[in-house]
């Protein structure tokens, strides 16, 4: 817990980072009496009262020690839900693409516009149709493009 406080991370995260080193044998877990704790089989088994020390008798046959990567499966993934800032950046990017396309084409159907926007954005991200539709509505509200009455055709205004 002293290490976790000094580097400002949670004890759970610290135990996930230290466990591969314990598993290899570079670090040793001691109980509160000073005896080596052998029952540590996962990072969940590490307790705040355990003392972790460097194994001075550590030796390895090879010159390199293979340490497994930290298990990130327990951490909440930021990729599951895009941040508000990312969504707003994507909106602006899609709106700019729509304006470029409409400026070049002058008139375009909804389907063709969606296809061209996706083709232009493919190197950054794949925008879903709902995002494109929302951006079109915002551009109509800003009078950059207009909708032709009765048809699903957009016309460039600005």
N, C-alpha and C positions, 0 to 999 in steps of 0.2 A: 504494500500500500504506500510505502514511502516513495518508491519509484514512480508509481502512478500519480501521486501528488506533485512530485518534482517536474514531471514532463507533461502534466495536465491532460491525462487521458483517463478513461474509466478503468477500473480494475479488471473488468471482463475483457476489454480490448487488450490490456497488457498481458493477461493470461493467454489470450489467443496468440500473441506474438512470441511469448516466451516458451510456450509448449513445444514447438518443434525443436528448440534447443535442448529442452529437457529430455525429449524423446530420443535424440541422438546421443545424449549423455554428456554434453558440454556443460550443462547446468545440473545441479543436484537440489532436490527438494528435501528440506529438513523440517521435522515437526517442531513444536514449541520446546521440546526437551533437548533437541539437537540430534536425534536419531534420523537416519535417512528414511524418508517416506517412500515406500515401494508401491503403494496403491494408486498412484497417479497415472491413469490411463487416458484421460482426456483433459482438455483445458477447463472443463467444468469441475474437475476434482480439486483444482487449486483453491485453497482457502486463504483469507487474509492473514491468518496466524501462521501460515507456512513461511519458512525462511528459505530463500533461494540463493545458493552460492555457486561459485565457479568450481567445477570438478578439476582439481589440480593434477589428478592422476589420469586425466583424459588423454587417450592416444587413439589413433585411427590408422588402419593399415594403409590407406591411400593418402595422397597428399591433399585431396579435397574431401570435404564432408558434404554430403548431399542433405540439405535441409529443405523439407517440404514447404510449399507456400502456405501462408496463413489462410485459414478457412474463412472466406468472406460470406459464406452462405447465411450466416446468422445476422449479418448487418442488413439494415433496410436498404434496398436498392433504390438509387436515385433515378435509374432508368425506367422504373415502373411508371412514374408519374412525372411528366416534364414540368419544370419550374415555370412560374408565371413569366419570368424574364425571357426564358427560351420561347415560350408560346408567343409573346409579343414580338420578339425578334423574327420569328417565323412568319407572323402575320405581315410585318412590314416587308419582308423579302418576297412573299407571295404577291402582295399588292404592287410592288415594283415590277415584278415579272408580268403581271396582268397589264400594267400600264405600258410596258415595252412592247408586248405582243399587240395590244390594241392600237398603239401608235403606228405600228408597222402595217397592220391589217385593215384598220379603220372600222370594219364590220366583221363580226364573227359570231357563230352560233355558240350556245352554252357548252355543248359537247366538245366542239373543236377547241374552244378556249381552255377547258379543263385538261384536254389531252396535251395541248402545247405548254401549259403551265407545269404539268407533271414532267414533261420532257425537259424543260429548262431547269427544274429544281432537282432532277434526279441525282446530280453530283453533290448536292447538299443534304437533302432529305426528300422523302416521298410524301408530299402533302396529301391528306385525305380530301375527298370531295366536299365534306362539310366545311373544312377550313377554307377551301377555294370559294365556295358559295358565300360564306360569311365575309370574305374579303371583297368579293364582287359587290355585295350589298353595301359595304362600307364605302366603296369607291363610287357607287351610284349615289349614296347620300352626300358625298363630297363633290359631286358633279364632274368627276373625271370621265365616267362612262355613263351611258343611258341605255335603257331597255327599249327596244322597238315594240310598239303596241301590238299585241296579238301573237307575236312570235317569240321564240326563245333566242333572240338575236340581240347582241349588244353592240353599241355604237360608241366610238371614241369621241369625246367632247372637248377635252382640254387642249 
